[in-house]
């Protein structure tokens, strides 16, 4: 009875974020617009968000199990193949200004396909051991998946609106996933702690899967920054005492100042 009460609290926390955790019972709508590479990429974001919600539901004991995640992962694979097959032809038929956009779709799709793979890996283990997980693990996984879903939603919005400021915020949000991942690993590797046990290897692997998925979403946020500005965040790292976001913003300010000087 105590476990049921704790799960109910975790369930209410997860579902109190409708803007970041899409309803898994409502399958993402198939785009009604022509299936350009941009629309296919946005569909991939929708599928990744739906798979993340299904993973959160699975942790809470949803009857649907891993089936929705398997289906989302399968469709992500299909989208990955379709974009890979079409990108060369699309680039050949576009202007040089549009090439960066097509390449951004390809790069984002590669990362989103990996997100699907990692969520399926997480779900496969969760389907086996979630009834034996401690309530602290359930809460931490719920929080990790909520942050991952928020990262996906914000990056999709940044991609659609060409909003590099929103994409930069995703890079900062990734640190929360890292923090939760480290907490789980440290707790499970301490032999004197009550949390350690025979299922620890599964718990650590599940935490690593979500952490790696967040890294792939972070990659797509960096790609949005490159799409908008023409400059890559990770390649601007020049000083150890500054974050990549700070360096990127400073670089954009210098570029803007140079453009104003030339215009005058």
Secondary structure, DSSP 8 states (H G I E B T S, - for coil): -HHHHHHHHHHHHHTT-TTTS--TTS------S---HHHHHHHHHHHHHHHHHHHHHHHTT-TTTTHHHHHHHHHHHHHHHHHHHHHHHHHHTS-HHHHHHHHHHHHHHHHHHHHHHHHHHHHHHHHHHGGGS-HHHHHHHHHHHHHHHHHHHHHHHHHHHT-HHHHHHHHHHHHHHHHHHHHHHHHHH-TTSTT-STTHHHHHHHHHHHHHHHHHHHHHHHHHHHHHHS--SGGG---TTS-HHHHHHHHHHHHHHHHHHHH-
